[in-house]
Amino acid sequence: MGVWAYGRMARLAATVVAPNGFLFTASCSHHAPADSWAAQIAAGLYRAKRDGRILFSGGAGMDHPVHPHLPETAYLKAMLLGVG
């Protein structure tokens, strides 16, 4: 799955979220870098004509350490959005 699919998923999900509702999205793919993934989520909300606020953004817990020389170890990502 390409990182663009996260944007499509966000667009489709945003259309069924109630006004002032919440959208939680997560990824465990190292093929989706955090910045590209977040940009696709934002693009999906834009295409759905919905506003979103990031309420929480996070990653792996201490039991999944990120190695400084292996960026693919930062594969866990999560975001909670308030959708207007």
C-alpha positions in Angstrom: 0.0 0.0 0.0 1.3 3.4 -0.9 1.4 6.2 1.6 -1.2 8.0 -0.6 -3.7 5.4 0.6 -3.6 6.9 4.1 -4.9 10.1 2.6 -7.8 8.2 0.9 -8.6 6.5 4.2 -8.6 9.8 6.0 -10.9 11.3 3.4 -13.4 8.5 3.5 -13.3 8.3 7.3 -13.8 12.1 7.7 -17.0 11.9 5.7 -18.6 9.7 8.4 -17.3 11.5 11.5 -19.9 13.5 13.2 -19.3 17.3 13.5 -17.0 17.9 16.5 -16.2 14.1 16.5 -12.9 12.3 16.6 -10.8 10.5 14.1 -8.0 8.2 15.2 -5.5 6.9 12.7 -2.4 4.8 13.1 0.2 3.1 11.0 2.8 0.4 11.6 4.5 0.7 8.3 8.1 1.7 8.0 7.3 2.5 4.4 5.2 5.5 5.5 7.6 8.1 7.1 5.8 10.2 9.8 6.0 13.4 7.9 4.6 11.9 4.7 1.9 10.0 6.6 0.8 13.1 8.5 0.7 15.1 5.2 -1.5 12.5 3.6 -3.9 12.6 6.6 -4.1 16.4 6.3 -4.7 16.1 2.6 -7.5 13.6 3.1 -9.2 15.9 5.5 -8.8 18.8 3.1 -10.3 16.8 0.2 -13.2 15.8 2.5 -13.7 19.5 3.2 -13.3 18.9 6.9 -11.3 20.8 9.5 -9.1 18.9 11.8 -7.0 19.6 14.9 -4.3 17.3 16.1 -5.2 16.4 19.7 -2.5 13.7 20.1 0.4 12.5 18.0 2.6 9.7 19.2 4.5 6.6 18.4 5.9 3.5 20.0 6.3 3.1 23.7 9.6 2.4 25.5 9.3 -1.3 24.7 9.9 -0.5 21.0 13.0 1.7 21.0 14.1 3.6 17.9 17.6 3.1 16.8 19.2 6.4 15.8 20.9 4.8 12.7 17.9 2.8 11.6 15.0 5.2 10.7 12.7 2.2 9.9 12.6 1.4 13.6 10.3 4.5 14.0 7.5 2.7 12.2 4.7 3.0 14.8 2.7 6.2 14.4 -0.7 7.4 15.8 -2.8 10.5 15.6 -6.0 11.6 17.2 -7.8 14.4 15.5 -10.8 16.5 16.5 -12.8 16.9 13.3 -15.0 20.0 12.8 
